Amino acid sequence: MADPQDPFRQGLSFAARIGVELVVSTVVGAALGYLLDTWLGTRPWIMVVGVFIGAAAGFRSIYQMATSGDRPGDKKER
Amino acid sequence: MENPLDHFILHPLIPIHLFGFDLSINQAVVMMWVVVAAVSLFFWAAVSQRRLVPSKIQSLAEMSIEFLRGLVMENMGEQGMRFFPFIVTLFFFILFANLLGLIPGTYTVTSQIMVTALFAIVVYLISLVVGFMVHGLHFFSILVPPGTPGWLLPLMIPIEVVSQVARPVTLAVRLFANMTAGHTILIVLFSLMLAGGALIGWLPFAFTVAVYILEVIVAFIQAFIFTILATVYLGDAIKLH
């Protein structure tokens, strides 16, 4: 099996996670806001807030990812 | 030119309709059987002659099991070893589905969002059940990151709720999008080669080969990422921060 500790591989897997994380978090924030809006009849205001909260959540996930140690180049003892 | 996305359409081979549900056997179902058979065959070949000095296929199986064991121990701890069989099954099913899908003429099961979404939802539901079983209602404190000052709570709790809901969605979308995109690029490049003919067709062909190699790497990486994140999510539920 290919070496999972290979820096190129780790870099690719790190990069592959970032984009999806941002986009999906924003969309999920908007979707939750939309559902709340339909429920409470306040369209479109909670959705607008939801987009920003979703984007914030996405950035937070990436920040956590970048500081949690599973980034490329970090040597962890397994 | 044929639509590059036509390849992903499922055609029922044996139509089955039960109680209003479409349970037809289509290419994806057949391919899943093939994947299950291939994984079983791989491990059967690995353990058929158990030797102290392992054969190539046996050491391959041992290496990957050791790697996954390290992953589970690191992210979930000793308690997490209960989920070790689940994690191994998940990893090998996704890996073989990705790799076998790259053989021309087969179908990539993981390019169906229903398949990846089901995996992601199952992983996430297990993590919720485990979290509430281990920590009871205290599990809700997963929504409050450690060290959050009180005045930030009204902001942090919605953010954490969104990032929790986003977890299964990212898992599903990442695998599905990578597989679908990769195969679409391969189809487009290959059709360009056919369209280009002998004069210019070699250029898209070279790209097809290059992207194909990249896709093999992506198949491994996406299986790794899905498994790693599954262990991280389950580990979060067990350890709670």
Interface residues (C-beta under 8 A of the other chain):
Chain A: M1 A2 P4 R9 L12 S13 A16 R17 V20 E21 V24 S25 V27 V28 G29 L32 G50 I53 G54 A56 A57 G58 R60 S61 D70 K76 R78
Chain B: L60 M63 S64 F67 G70 E74 P158 I159 E160 V161 V162 S163 V165 A166 V169 T170 V173 R174 A177 N178 I217 V218 F220 I221 Q222 F224 I225 I228
